Amino acid sequence: MESKTIEHVQTKKPIAKLIGGVLTLAVIAGLANSSILMTDAGYTYVHQNNLTGDLDVFTTPGIHFRTPFLSKITMYDQVITVSYGSTVGENSQQSLPLIRASFADTYVGNIPVTFRFKLSQDPEAIKKMHREFRNNTNLIDALLVKNARNVTVITATQYTGEEFFQGGLNQFKTQLDDQLRNGIYMTERRKVEVEQTDLAPVSFNQSDANQLQRKKQLVWKTIPVLDEKGIPRRQENPLQRYGIAVTQITIGDPKPEEQLEKLLADKKRLVAERIRAIQEQETSKALSETEQLKKEIQRTRAVQDAQRNKELVMIAQQKELEIAKGAADRKILDVQKKKQLAEVEKQKELAIAQANLEIQKANALAAEYEAKAILAKGRAEAEVLQAKYDALGANKDVYLAEMNRDVSTALYQNLRNYKIEMPKNYFGGSDSGKMTTNLDIITGLGALGILDKSEQYTEREKAKK
């Protein structure tokens, strides 16, 4: 029995260790999870240290350390959409029914509006907002939803139902955006005149029955109170306290109440009937005016035809007169032209004669001057030649020596390469027909031998050189 108990105790020890290890790991994991905060994009986190009471704000994604088990994390949406009359929203708390607004003329309308808000990035503004609203749901319900509805309702009181549903929606959106961003206007209720655009009453004799006219009507409206500079006075904007900005306002299709819708429908129907009556009236009037215009056109056409025929006759007569006048003028012009041509021809002949006379005078004068020049040139050349001969006569010997020198130079230049070869044979005779004597023959042959020897000597001398 004791052995079984011991075995049982020994079996329980590993199980206890395993359970202890698991618990230890769980405690460590819980401690680590409580010590680390992982932030995501699009959210603002407020870390509250319950030990010290300090608040820390995280607006960007990251990993942050916090006091484990003694801190609280509150998460806010950085961008919040509040929709009235739309089923599409970021969460169910932001999908709200249509805003029911009363207009200045006591008519009521349901307005679908969507607002988009953006939280501040300033840590101090976030801390102030967190101290007053404590979580994201309270912020939406207590501030954003109520403030958006309040500004929409107050802005609607500044319009009549007809103004709003007949073209005033855009101006309404502008004022709603301005008051939501910068604060609600300080207003007072006052009876004012409202101008309405309408068609004039239908009347047969009325020329402007189809024209739009302005009508004035007294109604009670909520009017902004202006300061000395003409700027509307404003109440404090609760969104500015926490740095919350309005980034977008979208207005859907508003729905008027039944009475207002019936009034607008009846007015539309009456305007359509009035327009139709005016069109019929204008059609009848146009037909009458058309018939009258047709008769007026026919009468005018007849008058114009008669006037045109009269003008054609006058034009034909004027044309004949102009033709006759043109023929006479043409004859006169021909005579004048011939006369002018004759005068021009005479002037031309006279000019040619005068030119010839001037040319002859110039030729005579030139010939005279040319003769004088030739005479003067001859005299000058004679005087030069005479002076030359006088100089030669005075130095005759020098002149003759120079002439001989020039002749010798010329002969040398022309005869220096000229060779004379002595004859090898001698043929002698007598002019008187007598036979030559032996002495004459010997004398001639001796002369030839002397010349031959002289030539050989000359060649030897040249060879030695």
C-alpha positions in Angstrom: 0.0 0.0 0.0 2.8 2.4 0.9 4.6 1.5 -2.4 1.5 2.5 -4.4 1.2 5.8 -2.6 4.9 6.6 -3.3 4.4 5.7 -6.9 1.4 8.0 -7.1 3.2 10.9 -5.5 6.2 10.4 -7.9 3.8 10.4 -10.9 2.2 13.7 -9.8 5.5 15.6 -9.5 6.1 15.9 -13.3 2.5 16.9 -13.9 2.8 19.7 -11.3 6.1 20.9 -12.9 4.4 21.0 -16.3 1.4 22.9 -15.0 3.8 25.3 -13.2 5.8 25.9 -16.3 2.7 26.6 -18.4 1.4 29.1 -15.8 4.8 30.8 -15.7 4.8 31.2 -19.5 1.2 32.5 -19.4 2.2 35.1 -16.7 5.2 36.2 -18.8 3.1 36.4 -22.0 0.5 38.4 -20.2 3.1 40.7 -18.6 4.7 41.2 -22.1 1.3 41.9 -23.7 0.5 44.4 -21.0 3.8 46.2 -21.4 3.7 46.7 -25.2 1.2 48.8 -27.2 1.1 48.4 -31.0 -0.6 51.4 -32.7 -2.2 51.3 -36.2 -2.6 54.0 -38.9 -5.8 56.0 -38.8 -6.3 55.8 -35.0 -5.3 58.0 -32.1 -4.4 56.2 -28.9 -4.6 57.8 -25.4 -2.4 55.9 -22.8 -3.5 56.6 -19.2 -1.0 55.6 -16.5 -3.2 54.8 -13.4 -0.2 54.8 -11.2 1.0 58.4 -12.0 -2.2 59.7 -13.6 -0.3 60.9 -16.7 -1.7 60.8 -20.2 0.3 60.0 -23.4 -1.0 60.4 -26.9 0.1 58.3 -29.9 -1.0 59.3 -33.4 1.4 57.4 -35.6 1.9 53.6 -36.2 4.5 51.9 -34.0 5.4 50.0 -30.9 5.2 51.8 -27.5 5.9 50.7 -23.9 3.3 51.1 -21.1 2.9 50.3 -17.5 1.7 46.7 -17.2 -1.7 46.1 -15.5 -1.8 49.7 -14.3 -2.6 51.5 -17.6 -5.6 52.0 -19.8 -5.7 52.5 -23.6 -8.5 54.5 -25.3 -8.7 54.4 -29.1 -10.2 57.2 -31.2 -10.9 57.3 -35.0 -8.8 60.0 -36.6 -11.4 60.5 -39.3 -15.1 60.2 -38.4 -18.1 60.2 -40.8 -21.5 61.0 -39.5 -24.4 60.3 -41.9 -28.0 61.4 -41.5 -30.3 59.4 -43.8 -27.6 57.1 -45.2 -27.2 53.5 -44.4 -23.5 53.6 -45.4 -21.2 54.6 -42.5 -18.1 53.6 -40.7 -20.1 52.0 -37.9 -23.7 51.6 -36.9 -23.6 54.6 -34.5 -22.9 56.9 -37.3 -25.9 56.0 -39.5 -28.7 58.2 -38.3 -32.2 59.2 -39.5 -32.8 62.3 -41.7 -32.6 65.7 -40.1 -36.0 67.2 -39.8 -35.6 71.0 -40.2 -38.3 73.7 -40.0 -38.0 76.6 -42.4 -38.8 80.3 -41.8 -42.3 79.9 -43.4 -43.1 77.1 -40.9 -42.7 74.4 -43.6 -40.8 71.3 -42.7 -38.3 69.3 -44.7 -36.2 66.2 -44.2 -32.5 66.7 -45.2 -30.0 63.9 -45.8 -26.5 65.2 -44.8 -23.2 63.5 -44.4 -20.4 65.1 -42.3 -16.8 64.1 -42.2 -14.6 65.2 -39.3 -10.9 65.0 -38.6 -9.4 64.9 -35.1 -6.5 67.1 -34.2 -2.9 65.9 -34.1 -2.1 68.2 -31.2 -1.5 66.0 -28.0 -2.9 68.7 -25.7 -6.1 69.0 -27.7 -6.5 65.3 -27.7 -5.9 65.1 -23.9 -8.5 67.8 -23.3 -11.0 66.0 -25.5 -10.3 62.7 -23.8 -10.9 64.2 -20.3 -14.3 65.5 -21.4 -15.6 62.6 -23.5 -13.5 59.6 -22.3 -14.1 57.4 -25.4 -14.8 57.5 -29.1 -18.5 56.7 -28.8 -19.2 59.5 -26.4 -17.3 61.9 -28.6 -19.5 61.0 -31.6 -22.8 61.0 -29.7 -22.3 63.9 -27.4 -20.4 66.3 -29.7 -20.3 65.5 -33.4 -23.8 64.2 -33.9 -25.5 66.8 -31.8 -23.5 69.7 -33.1 -24.0 68.8 -36.7 -27.7 68.4 -36.3 -28.0 71.7 -34.3 -26.1 73.7 -37.0 -28.2 72.1 -39.8 -31.5 73.0 -38.0 -30.4 76.6 -37.2 -29.2 77.2 -40.8 -32.5 75.9 -42.2 -34.4 78.7 -40.2 -32.6 81.3 -42.4 -34.5 80.1 -45.5 -38.1 79.7 -46.5 -39.3 76.3 -47.8 -39.7 77.7 -51.3 -36.3 79.3 -51.3 -34.7 76.0 -50.2 -36.4 73.7 -52.7 -36.3 76.2 -55.6 -32.6 76.7 -56.0 -31.3 77.7 -52.6 -29.7 74.3 -51.8 -26.2 75.3 -52.8 -26.3 78.5 -50.8 -27.7 76.5 -47.8 -24.7 74.1 -48.1 -22.2 77.0 -48.2 -23.7 78.6 -45.1 -23.9 75.3 -43.3 -20.2 74.6 -44.0 -19.3 78.1 -42.9 -21.2 77.9 -39.6 -20.0 74.4 -38.8 -16.3 75.4 -39.3 -16.3 78.9 -37.8 -19.3 79.1 -35.4 -23.0 79.6 -35.6 -24.3 83.1 -36.6 -25.8 85.2 -33.8 -29.3 85.8 -35.2 -32.6 87.6 -34.6 -36.0 87.0 -35.9 -37.3 89.7 -38.1 -40.0 90.3 -40.7 -38.4 90.8 -44.1 -39.4 91.1 -47.7 -38.6 88.1 -49.8 -38.3 88.5 -53.6 -39.8 85.7 -55.6 -39.5 85.2 -59.4 -42.8 84.4 -61.1 -44.6 84.8 -64.4 -46.8 87.8 -64.9 -50.6 87.2 -65.0 -52.1 86.1 -68.3 -53.8 88.9 -70.2 -54.8 89.3 -73.9 -53.6 92.9 -74.1 -50.5 92.4 -72.0 -47.4 92.5 -74.1 -45.1 91.0 -71.5 -47.3 88.2 -70.3 -44.6 85.6 -70.9 -41.9 87.6 -69.0 -40.6 86.7 -65.5 -41.4 89.3 -62.9 -40.2 89.8 -59.3 -42.8 89.7 -56.5 -42.2 90.7 -52.9 -43.7 88.9 -49.9 -43.3 89.6 -46.2 -42.2 86.6 -44.1 -40.5 86.0 -40.7 -36.9 84.9 -41.1 -33.9 84.4 -38.8 -31.4 87.1 -39.9 -27.7 87.1 -38.9 -26.6 90.0 -36.7 -23.7 92.0 -38.2 -21.0 93.9 -36.5 -19.7 97.4 -37.4 -17.8 96.0 -40.4 -20.7 94.1 -41.8 -19.4 90.7 -40.7 -21.8 88.3 -39.0 -21.4 87.9 -35.3 -20.8 84.2 -34.2 -21.2 82.0 -31.2 -18.3 79.9 -29.9 -17.6 76.9 -32.1 -17.3 73.8 -29.8 -15.3 71.9 -32.4 -12.5 74.5 -32.2 -11.9 73.8 -28.5 -10.6 70.3 -29.4 -9.0 71.2 -32.8 -11.6 69.1 -34.7 -11.8 70.1 -38.4 -14.7 69.7 -40.8 -13.3 68.2 -44.0 -16.4 67.5 -46.1 -20.2 68.1 -46.1 -22.4 66.3 -48.6 -26.2 67.0 -48.9 -28.4 64.4 -50.6 -31.9 64.8 -52.1 -34.0 66.7 -49.5 -37.7 65.7 -49.0 -40.3 68.4 -48.3 -43.3 67.8 -46.1 -46.6 66.8 -47.8 -48.1 70.3 -47.7 -45.0 72.0 -49.0 -44.6 69.3 -51.7 -48.2 69.8 -52.7 -47.7 73.6 -52.8 -44.6 73.2 -55.0 -46.4 70.7 -57.2 -49.5 73.0 -57.6 -47.3 76.0 -58.3 -45.4 74.0 -60.9 -48.7 72.9 -62.4 -50.1 76.5 -62.4 -46.9 77.8 -64.0 -47.1 75.1 -66.7 -50.8 75.9 -67.4 -49.9 79.6 -67.5 -47.0 78.9 -69.8 -49.4 76.9 -72.0 -52.0 79.6 -72.0 -49.3 82.2 -72.8 -48.1 80.0 -75.6 -51.6 79.7 -77.1 -52.0 83.4 -76.8 -48.7 84.0 -78.4 -49.5 81.6 -81.1 -52.8 83.3 -81.9 -51.1 86.7 -81.8 -48.3 85.4 -84.0 -50.8 84.0 -86.5 -52.6 87.4 -86.7 -49.3 89.2 -87.0 -48.2 86.8 -89.7 -51.4 87.4 -91.8 -50.9 91.2 -91.4 -47.3 90.8 -92.3 -48.2 88.8 -95.4 -50.5 91.6 -96.6 -47.9 94.2 -95.8 -45.3 92.2 -97.7 -47.6 92.0 -100.7 -48.3 95.7 -100.7 -44.6 96.5 -100.2 -43.7 94.1 -103.0 -46.2 95.8 -105.4 -44.8 99.2 -104.5 -41.3 97.9 -104.9 -42.1 96.4 -108.3 -43.6 99.7 -109.5 -40.7 101.7 -108.1 -38.2 99.2 -109.7 -39.9 99.5 -113.2 -39.7 103.3 -112.9 -36.1 103.1 -111.9 -35.3 100.7 -114.8 -36.8 103.2 -117.3 -34.8 106.0 -115.8 -31.7 103.8 -115.8 -32.2 103.0 -119.6 -32.6 106.7 -120.5 -29.6 107.6 -118.4 -27.6 104.9 -120.1 -28.5 106.2 -123.6 -27.6 109.7 -122.6 -24.3 108.5 -121.2 -23.6 106.5 -124.4 -24.2 109.6 -126.6 -22.2 111.8 -124.3 -19.4 109.2 -124.3 -19.3 109.1 -128.1 -19.0 112.9 -128.3 -16.3 112.9 -125.7 -14.5 110.2 -127.5 -14.4 112.3 -130.8 -13.1 115.3 -128.9 -10.5 113.2 -127.3 -9.4 111.8 -130.7 -8.9 115.3 -132.1 -7.1 116.4 -129.0 -4.9 113.3 -129.1 -4.0 113.9 -132.8 -3.1 117.5 -132.1 -1.0 116.5 -129.1 0.8 113.9 -131.2 1.6 116.4 -133.9 3.0 118.8 -131.4 5.0 116.1 -129.8 6.4 115.0 -133.3 7.4 118.7 -134.1 9.0 119.0 -130.7 10.9 115.8 -131.3 12.2 117.0 -134.8 13.2 120.3 -133.3 15.0 118.5 -130.5 16.8 116.2 -133.0 17.9 119.3 -135.1 19.2 121.1 -132.1 21.1 118.0 -131.0 22.7 117.6 -134.4 23.7 121.3 -134.4 25.3 120.8 -131.0 27.1 117.6 -132.2 28.5 119.4 -135.3 29.7 122.3 -133.2 31.4 119.9 -130.9 33.0 118.0 -133.8 34.3 121.2 -135.4 35.7 122.4 -132.1 37.3 119.0 -131.5 38.9 119.0 -135.0 40.2 122.5 -134.4 41.8 121.4 -131.1 43.1 118.2 -132.7 44.8 120.1 -135.5 46.4 122.5 -132.9 47.6 119.5 -130.9 49.2 117.8 -134.0 50.9 121.1 -135.0 52.2 121.6 -131.5 53.4 118.0 -131.4 55.3 118.4 -134.7 56.9 121.5 -133.6 58.0 119.9 -130.4 59.4 116.8 -132.3 61.2 119.1 -134.8 62.8 121.1 -132.0 63.9 117.9 -130.3 65.4 116.5 -133.6 67.1 119.8 -134.3 68.6 119.8 -130.8 69.8 116.2 -131.3 71.5 117.0 -134.6 73.1 120.1 -133.2 74.5 118.0 -130.4 75.8 115.4 -132.9 77.4 118.0 -135.0 79.2 119.5 -132.1 80.6 116.0 -131.1 81.2 114.4 -134.5 84.3 112.4 -133.6 82.6 110.9 -130.5 79.6 110.0 -132.5 81.6 108.3 -135.2 83.5 106.3 -132.6 80.3 105.2 -131.0 78.9 104.2 -134.4 82.0 102.1 -135.2 81.9 100.5 -131.8 78.3 99.5 -132.3 79.0 98.2 -135.8 81.9 96.1 -134.6 79.8 94.8 -131.7 77.1 93.8 -134.1 79.5 92.1 -136.6 81.2 90.2 -133.7 77.8 89.0 -132.4 76.8 87.8 -135.9 80.2 86.4 -137.2 81.9 84.9 -134.2 80.6 81.4 -135.0 81.1 81.8 -138.7 83.9 79.5 -140.3 85.7 80.0 -143.6 87.2 76.9 -145.1 89.9 77.3 -147.7 89.4 75.7 -151.1 91.2 72.5 -151.9 91.2 73.0 -155.6 91.9 76.0 -157.8 90.3 76.8 -161.1 91.8 79.7 -162.7 91.1 81.5 -165.9 91.2 84.9 -167.4 88.5 87.3 -168.2 90.3 88.1 -171.5 90.0 84.6 -172.7 93.8 84.0 -172.5 95.4 80.9 -170.9 96.8 81.4 -167.4 100.5 81.4 -167.0 102.4 78.9 -164.9 103.4 81.6 -162.6 99.9 82.5 -161.9 99.1 78.8 -161.2 102.1 78.4 -158.8 101.3 81.5 -157.0 97.7 80.3 -156.4 98.7 76.9 -155.2 101.3 78.4 -152.9 98.7 80.6 -151.4 96.5 77.5 -150.8 99.3 75.6 -149.1 100.0 78.5 -146.8 96.4 78.6 -145.8 96.3 74.9 -145.2 99.3 75.1 -142.9 97.8 78.0 -141.1 94.7 76.0 -140.5 96.6 73.0 -139.2 98.6 75.2 -136.8 95.4 76.6 -135.5 94.0 73.2 -134.8 97.2 72.1 -133.0 97.1 75.1 -130.8 93.5 74.4 -129.9 94.4 70.8 -129.1 97.2 71.9 -126.8 94.9 74.1 -124.9 
